[in-house]
Amino acid sequence: MKNNFIPLSRPCLGGNEWLYVKECLDTGWVSSAGPFIDRFEKAVAFNVGAEDAVAVSSGTAALHTALLVMGVKAGDEVIAPALTFVSPINAICYVNASPVFMDVSPDSWNLDVNKLASFLAENCEVRGEECFNKKSQKRIRAIVAVHLLGNCCDMDPILDMAKRYHLKVIEDAAEAMGVLYKGKSVGTLGDIGCFSFNGNKVITCGGGGMIVAKNKKDLDYARYLTTQAKDDPLEYIHNEIGYNYRLTSLQAAVGLAQLEQLDQFVAKKRQIASFYQEAFKDLEELTLMSAPSYCESTWWLYTVLLGAKRSLQERKDLLRTLKENGIDARPFWHPIYTLAPYKNFESYKMEKTMSLYERGVCLPSSVDVTPDELQKVVAVFKKSLASL
Ligand SMILES: Cc1ncc(COP(=O)(O)O)c(C=O)c1O
């Protein structure tokens, strides 16, 4: 239902969602088995160009599972960006590994591949087929490449470095369903990829996630771990600790209906981004979101940076004024390496993350936002900026 509030990214449920959920209710397939789960897995796999996929209860569950499948063990280190939603960092902590925080690029706002290269060259060494952090003496097992806001990381250099340093690449494509890197779907470029279908994502199941993997063996293992590691389901034999991480049929039914609309949702996100680009092009102080040349962006969440001279307080004041006017805007995520549970982990040459956090403003980008609502966002934003 519409009211005067303009949300950041709300779900748009105008397709076959009712029909498919009714089918679940009519047939009794409501839990973690049934035709809609298979159909949703196959449809997502087909869409991203993967052989198969495993549907799970959230993007976070997908990431946790991906780390286990990639063999990340307690005491290992995993390289991850400092600017991201906290989920991939928490997943690293769930397996008792430590994140090593990497800065993000000032242009793409994603993992800085130059910093990654210098970190690996200066601070790491390969012993046999494993990579070690010379300072902590811990094994570095993987890189989590988080694709932010509907853009993506520069994957070729990441994959190249991963190969040289014997690291696994886990793609966090939670925000990046539909994004292409050099013509290929993100999530399918590394060893394992994770998607989220949380309520604010390009498509939603209410809550949910999906895992795709380069090797069938890894995907089979993900399926096994996420269904309580059942070795003999009849006799309840479990040889490993498993998880109840499967998606339900009801969620898969919603997800399938959403996936049918993905192309039109992405087209709408792109229109919203073009509108903002045009509307803000004369505001010299702003740095507008841009898609790197290697990335076909979905522009999941349109974001701008305030001028370099702006203070954190000014950005906060701007967000407050937007909120007072019924506009749901938000900052970038707080740099994770400064937050209490994570501040003892290593962070490497942080230079950009903090300033992006201080100056970034994400603007309403819901698929069903109206032209009048977009006009209002721009008008209030410009007025508030001028009066800071
Ligand atoms: C970058 C990123 N990774 C992971 C997640 C976690 O997904 P979920 O909320 O489905 O657990 C999200 C969003 O929620 C995200 O934005």
The ligand as an SDF file (V2000), in Angstrom:
LIG
                    3D

 16 16  0  0  0  0  0  0  0  0999 V2000
   26.4070   -7.5690    0.6050 C   0  0  0  0  0  0  0  0  0  0  0  0
   25.4360   -8.4340    1.3450 C   0  0  0  0  0  0  0  0  0  0  0  0
   25.8260   -9.6670    1.7090 N   0  0  0  0  0  0  0  0  0  0  0  0
   24.9900  -10.4880    2.3630 C   0  0  0  0  0  0  0  0  0  0  0  0
   23.7110  -10.0930    2.6820 C   0  0  0  0  0  0  0  0  0  0  0  0
   22.8970  -11.0380    3.5030 C   0  0  0  0  0  0  0  0  0  0  0  0
   21.7560  -11.5000    2.9190 O   0  0  0  0  0  0  0  0  0  0  0  0
   20.5180  -11.9570    3.8440 P   0  0  0  0  0  0  0  0  0  0  0  0
   19.8990  -10.7340    4.4090 O   0  0  0  0  0  0  0  0  0  0  0  0
   19.6310  -12.6640    2.8730 O   0  0  0  0  0  0  0  0  0  0  0  0
   21.0550  -12.8590    4.8740 O   0  0  0  0  0  0  0  0  0  0  0  0
   23.2580   -8.8250    2.2940 C   0  0  0  0  0  0  0  0  0  0  0  0
   21.9160   -8.2960    2.5470 C   0  0  0  0  0  0  0  0  0  0  0  0
   21.0890   -8.5410    3.2640 O   0  0  0  0  0  0  0  0  0  0  0  0
   24.1590   -7.9720    1.6220 C   0  0  0  0  0  0  0  0  0  0  0  0
   23.7770   -6.7400    1.2730 O   0  0  0  0  0  0  0  0  0  0  0  0
  1  2  1  0
  2  3  1  0
  2 15  2  0
  3  4  2  0
  4  5  1  0
  5  6  1  0
  5 12  2  0
  6  7  1  0
  7  8  1  0
  8  9  2  0
  8 10  1  0
  8 11  1  0
 12 13  1  0
 12 15  1  0
 13 14  2  0
 15 16  1  0
M  END
$$$$
